Amino acid sequence: MNIQAMMKQAQKLQKEMLEEKGKIDAMQFEATSSFVTVKMTGDKKVSEVIINMETLEKEDIEILQDLIVVATNDCLKQIDAETEKKMGKYTQGMPGLF
């Protein structure tokens, strides 16, 4: 295979990777932990935090903080799993590229 063909293949692969990453970035992920729901986009930006105030007591502020962390981390895991699922074919098991 000549260099020009390899470059074309690499450009095609790069384009496909960017398209897949764009699809993931546009996706919405949601996780709920007790009375807290966190919504994030695939590019790991929190778009919404919903707190069900009906079940929240004044003493529950520390619990609320912990639940936000848990729900946020769950969203991040979902994003990482989706990214690995879609992008793994390009990275061939090399985590952390996206």
Summary of the structure (lengths in Angstrom):
residues: 98
radius of gyration: 18.9
end to end distance: 28.5
largest distance: 69.0
contacts: 243
relative contact order: 0.16
helix: 62%
strand: 18%
